[in-house]
Amino acid sequence: MLRNTSRLARASPVACSAPSLRTSAGSARRLYTTDNSTHGVKTLGVVGAGQMGGGIAQVASQVAGVRVVLVDSQQAQLERALQTMDHFLAKNIAKGKITEQAAQETKSRIAISTDVAKLQEADFIVEAASENVLIKEKIFKELARVAKPEAILASNTSSISITKIGAFTPRPEKVVGMHFMNPVPIMQLVEIIPGLATSEHTLSTTLALAKAMGKTTAQSDDRPGFIANRLLCPYLNEAINALQDGLGSREDIDTTLKLGCNMPMGPLTLADFIGLDTVLAIMRVLHSELGEDKFRPSPLLIKYVDAGWLGVKSGKGFYDYAKKQK
Ligand SMILES: NC(=O)c1ccc[n+]([C@@H]2O[C@H](COP(=O)([O-])OP(=O)(O)OC[C@H]3O[C@@H](n4cnc5c(N)ncnc54)[C@H](O)[C@@H]3O)[C@@H](O)[C@H]2O)c1
């Protein structure tokens, strides 16, 4: 089913915001760019409509002005992504950053589907499904079958080798890492990761698309966790170890890092916000690929994920979010 989203209700129960951060999608200068002369992307496919995929779809439509087909295996996730999008757009309208009409146009360019075959028109596809190499293998093999031969296939993976993902397809030169940050409409950076076989054309198209989406790019070599998560996730993991060891309460740990070290949010809050399953998956990649004890996932993190306490997205992590989601 391919469905246009423009008629969806505006109210959203899901709030993914980092109030202390400036909005890049909110900059009037960057809105409604329709110039696709450098990246050549008319239709963008996004696979995975979780915390990241919905934001990527929104910014591609709102800022770069491209058509978007957003695909997820779960219809409920697609609906939830649209609600989150409505929430962000409504906030932008309320702040006078965009007009009601611009918000409608943003939504009218986005279609949703549970069928990957609907991506056959896409010039560029960003995979943003769960951080699991088996899921990514299945998706990239499928994308290699359904996407047009010239389409570029990007992964939003936080840690998995782009070279390995490229090798799942017969077109590794067209596979690249495009690592957006959470929440996508607000965070400025996209980390770009060429795999061993990624071509110059794929890289330059990806850089141009990120720019058209109003983002700043940094390039990382293709190593586990790239730059962002090689540095960030061991810090989050150690904060969870500190909680487990009784070094301080969750509030003490977060307040110390927030007010004492000027972090925008405490590490336990940030881990909840990213998703504890995603943090654990990244730590497992770092630990198994780099082999050092310092990357061993915290037992408490494993326990929380086993319990289904995944943070904001499940309503419970180190903190309770059930009330906020209602
Ligand atoms: N959460 C973050 O802060 C963050 C930041 C940067 C990058 N990432 C990366 O982005 C990707 C997605 O993360 P997220 O936080 O959005 O996860 P999420 O759990 O919020 O969403 C994952 C989505 O993938 C969908 N999915 C799973 N298997 C699928 C399949 N076979 N086909 C289609 N859809 C499928 C799920 O239904 C779900 O909607 C991961 O690779 C993650 O590492 C996450």
The ligand as an ORCA input file, in Angstrom:
! r2SCAN-3c Opt
* xyz 0 1
  N      18.510      6.299     17.741
  C      19.550      7.065     17.464
  O      19.883      7.989     18.234
  C      20.327      6.853     16.187
  C      21.185      7.856     15.735
  C      21.882      7.658     14.537
  C      21.730      6.475     13.829
  N      20.895      5.506     14.303
  C      20.761      4.286     13.512
  O      19.579      4.396     12.737
  C      18.994      3.087     12.557
  C      17.590      3.110     13.101
  O      17.616      3.488     14.456
  P      16.288      3.991     15.195
  O      16.721      4.611     16.464
  O      15.433      4.743     14.239
  O      15.614      2.574     15.532
  P      14.082      2.269     15.880
  O      14.092      1.061     16.722
  O      13.428      3.500     16.414
  O      13.428      1.964     14.458
  C      13.834      0.889     13.659
  C      12.769      0.679     12.615
  O      13.205     -0.315     11.685
  C      12.057     -1.065     11.316
  N      12.482     -2.325     10.709
  C      13.073     -3.385     11.306
  N      13.287     -4.353     10.396
  C      12.829     -3.895      9.207
  C      12.767     -4.418      7.893
  N      13.250     -5.646      7.618
  N      12.226     -3.673      6.911
  C      11.747     -2.436      7.177
  N      11.775     -1.874      8.394
  C      12.314     -2.589      9.396
  C      11.290     -1.223     12.625
  O       9.941     -1.592     12.400
  C      11.434      0.161     13.218
  O      10.394      1.022     12.812
  C      19.923      2.105     13.284
  O      20.846      1.586     12.373
  C      20.614      3.005     14.313
  O      21.861      2.505     14.723
  C      20.175      5.675     15.463
*
